[in-house]
């Protein structure tokens, strides 16, 4: 199980099992937050603890997700889908930058073009270690 926590320690997440590859997205939010995402579903392998605040994009008729962050230190913990999927599950991702570096250093990074095409981009063969060390 992986755990990540905000800077002040008042909010955290857990992710059970193998997180798989980590996603770096270039959308207008993710590139500003500098996040690296690992995905699953609310109430399944991902759990949040502590108080969180949320931000939903403005200027759109319907936003698809909300960003959850610590109201004390403002670290971005996760995003959560605002609509349930067809199977009744809610998609969610946690920010792997909040995990201990030595536990996630070797996880491969995938790239997602959330800015223009909304498609996966070719892998560059990099892992989290390449960004941090």
C-alpha positions, 0 to 999 in steps of 0.5 A: 500500500502506498500513502501520500500526505500533504505538507502539513500532514492533515490530509492524506491518501492511500492506494492499495496494490500496484499503482501501475504507470503514473500519468503526467498530463499537460491540461491547464490544471495539471501542468500548473499543479505539477501533479503525477496521477495514479488512478482507480475508483473511490471506495475501492483501492483509493481512500482519502483521510482528513479534511479536504477542500475542492476546486471545480473549473469555472468557465465551463458548462459542465465540469467533469472533475474536481480537484481535492486539496488540503485547506491548510497547506493547499497541497493537491491530493487528488481529483475525483470525477463529478459523474458516476461511470456507467457501472456506478463507480466514480473515477479518481486519481491520487497525486503521487508527488505526495508519496515518499520518493523512494517508494515511487521512484521507479514507476514509469510515467505515461503522458496524456495530452489533456490540452489539445487531443485528449489522447495518450502520448507515446511513452518516453521511457522515463520514470518518476526518478527522472523528474526528481533526482 
